[in-house]
Amino acid sequence: MAAKNFDMIVIGAGPGGYVAAIRGAQLGLNVACVEREHLGGICLNWGCIPTKALLRSSEVFHLMHRAKEFGLKADGISYDLNAVVQRSRGVAKQLSGGIGHLFKKNKVTSIMGEAKLTGKGKVTVKTDKGTEELTAKAIVVATGARARELPGLEADGDLVWTYKHALNPPRMPKKLLVIGSGAIGIEFASFYNTLGADTTVVEVMDRVLPVEDADISAFAKKQFQKQGMKIMEKSMVKQLDRAKGKVTAHIETGGKVEKHEFDTVISAVGIVGNVEGLGLEEQGVKIDRTHVTVDEYCRTGVEGVYAIGDIAGAPWLAHKASHEGVMVAEMVAGKHPHPVRPESIAGCTYCHPQVASVGLTEAKAKEQGYKIKVGRFPFIGNGKAIALGEPEGMVKTIFDEKTGELLGAHMVGAEVTELIQGYVVGRQLETTEEDLMNTVFPHPTLSEMMHESVLDAYGRALHF
């Protein structure tokens, strides 16, 4: 069978791969994109998007219970878990279908099947119809990652769930254990806790949301506890004893092991890269702990082979993958893009309250030898937050004392996942404290707290 020739072959159609394919096609490249399961990858089908749909339902449910505070009446409030899940699946399906449309519009050749690198510029794809041989001068590996499974804590879909089971649950948990308090763990804990599950979160590090600034973690933890969550830090699940309808977890804290009983466990202990079966190492691509080793331009060191997104390492975020996809497509098309800077990529967690951050934490800034100025502003000092009935939260900003550079921004509270972008743009434009102070923020908005936090770093806050 004759090989089909392309300028660029993308393996994986998640937020890294499909964006790389579209950008390549826009630049006049003949592009093929191979996907073994769903267009949109984990993010659209089983990750970012459907979780946000679920969390929106729980947020509305939470607000319905607060109706009286807003002068409203709502009686007999309840939910239908099946309908909540169906809405979330519908949202995912709509977006996944949209990618097929974008591929057609941009003349990307979409192939459903399993790809393997079989030689320089060669990819073999196993499809329903047999095997296809493809060739291209550039191959972009964007195969993503999957949930890490710890020995003894493996998911069974009944008592122990991964994110996939948690998104399409066989039942509503009554007593839930969530292992891991990163973004995925905390979002599921937040969703099920709001719907009434008695929720315990176990985190091996010394605080929940361990990648966030310590002040933000501490604030978020207090809010989670107020909502009835139990938080166990510096703790580890040593084993799970499974019986009919129940799991006994052996949880170690400070050298002491205690047994706790649950009916459901969600494991969210990180991810591993999908590197198997791709023929990467045979072609000379280096793999370190399930992730492909790349330089700042996502080059693997093997001519014409690139790796982007989760498979190319942290931060494991869809928007990082998309930007790397654009960068690689532009390089393949002969342009000279800037590398993606990890420290300018925002992280967002959609628990209640939301958490968002960009740049260095206070501890990291000090560790890197900066003399810093730190500003904070609480939601309680903001008119819009009080009017919304969302007075719990804070904005924290960190500046280099010498240059006024915005080193980092960290927030917890209502809608901060939307607000963070203001600071992201500021960092991209290399803003200083002076630029931010001289910016006129509209009133009444939550964004005014961003202004006040900057003013506070320099002893000039007006409303607190």
Secondary structure, DSSP 8 states (H G I E B T S, - for coil): ---EEEEEEEE--STTHHHHHHHHHHTT--EEEEESS-TTHHHHHHSHHHHHHHHHHHHHHHHHHTGGGGT----S----HHHHHHHHHHHHHHHHHHHHHHHHHTT-EEEESEEEEEETTEEEEEETTEEEEEEEEEEEE---EEE---TT----SSSEE-HHHHHS-SS--SEEEEE--SHHHHHHHHHHHHTT-EEEEE-SSSSSSTTS-HHHHHHHHHHHHHTT-EEE-SEEEEEEEEETTEEEEEEEETTEEEEEEESEEEE---EEE--TTS-TGGGT--EETTEE---TT-B-SSTTEEE-GGGG-SS--HHHHHHHHHHHHHHHTT-------GGG--EEE-SSSEEEEEE--HHHHHHTT--EEEEEEEGGG-HHHHHHT----EEEEEEETTT-BEEEEEEEETTHHHHHHHHHHHHHTT-BHHHHHHS---SSSTTHHHHHHHHHHTT--S--
